[in-house]
């Protein structure tokens, strides 16, 4: 009896139309949710990239400063005499 009732409801034209539109709406909502989540993920990746770029810039400046430092006392003294320190 219940099987016949469900079959009768599922085969009625208005129920098929409702199921069709319901699946379309569900698909659109799932797509929008996925799009939102991917946007949030892209924002987090952009923040991580920006932080990495800042750290790389600091490291680059430290390496440049280390490369410019005087190698010994004589070079330091020469730089101080020339005013290049």
LODREN-842638 format. One line per 3 residues: their letters; for each residue x, y, z of C-alpha. Coordinates in pm, 1 decimal. Layout:
REM LODREN-842638
A) X/Y/Z | ... .
***
This chain:
REM LODREN-842638
XXX) 0.0/0.0/0.0 | 275.7/247.2/95.8 | 482.5/147.9/-208.9 .
XXX) 190.2/221.1/-438.3 | 139.2/558.1/-267.3 | 505.1/658.9/-311.5 .
XXX) 506.0/538.8/-671.5 | 188.7/731.8/-739.6 | 332.0/1050.6/-590.1 .
XXX) 667.4/1012.1/-766.4 | 500.9/960.3/-1105.6 | 263.3/1254.3/-1083.2 .
XXX) 362.5/1535.0/-1320.7 | 371.5/1806.9/-1056.2 | 595.8/1594.2/-832.3 .
XXX) 837.7/1525.9/-1117.4 | 851.5/1899.1/-1190.9 | 908.5/1976.0/-822.3 .
XXX) 1188.6/1718.3/-802.4 | 1346.3/1854.2/-1120.8 | 1340.5/2213.1/-996.7 .
XXX) 1451.7/2102.3/-651.8 | 1757.0/1929.7/-794.5 | 1838.2/2234.2/-1006.4 .
XXX) 1813.7/2461.6/-703.4 | 2023.3/2221.7/-498.0 | 2289.0/2210.2/-769.5 .
XXX) 2302.8/2591.0/-787.9 | 2327.2/2622.5/-408.5 | 2606.4/2365.3/-393.8 .
XXX) 2789.7/2549.8/-672.2 | 2759.8/2882.5/-487.7 | 2879.2/2724.7/-163.7 .
XXX) 3175.8/2573.8/-343.8 | 3252.5/2908.3/-507.0 | 3242.9/3083.4/-169.5 .
XXX) 3471.7/2827.2/-11.2 | 3719.9/2850.9/-297.8 | 3718.1/3230.5/-260.8 .
XXX) 3797.3/3198.0/108.7 | 4074.6/2952.3/27.5 | 4217.9/3193.5/-231.1 .
XXX) 4212.6/3473.1/27.9 | 4404.9/3260.4/276.7 | 4658.1/3168.2/7.8 .
XXX) 4702.0/3536.0/-82.5 | 4767.1/3622.3/282.9 | 5019.9/3339.9/310.2 .
XXX) 5192.8/3455.9/-9.0 | 5213.1/3811.9/121.7 | 5362.6/3693.5/451.9 .
XXX) 5614.6/3477.7/265.5 | 5712.4/3769.5/42.8 | 5770.4/3990.4/348.0 .
XXX) 5987.7/3723.1/511.3 | 6183.5/3675.9/188.4 | 6238.6/4051.7/162.8 .
XXX) 6371.9/4066.6/519.6 | 6603.0/3771.0/454.1 | 6727.9/3928.2/130.2 .
XXX) 6809.0/4255.1/309.5 | 6992.0/4066.5/584.0 | 7200.1/3878.1/326.5 .
XXX) 7281.8/4201.7/142.6 | 7388.4/4365.5/469.9 | 7603.8/4063.3/556.4 .
XXX) 7766.8/4077.0/211.6 | 7852.0/4447.6/260.5 | 8006.5/4410.8/605.0 .
XXX) 8381.9/4466.6/641.8 | 8587.0/4148.0/619.0 | 8849.9/4247.4/875.4 .
XXX) 8968.4/4535.5/1094.5 | 9178.9/4694.1/822.6 | 8886.7/4716.7/584.3 .
XXX) 8670.7/4859.9/863.7 | 8936.1/5121.0/942.1 | 8968.1/5208.4/573.7 .
XXX) 8592.0/5252.3/543.4 | 8585.2/5478.4/849.3 | 8869.4/5691.4/707.9 .
XXX) 8697.9/5720.6/368.6 | 8356.7/5792.2/524.5 | 8193.1/5496.8/348.7 .
X) 8067.7/5325.6/661.8 .
***
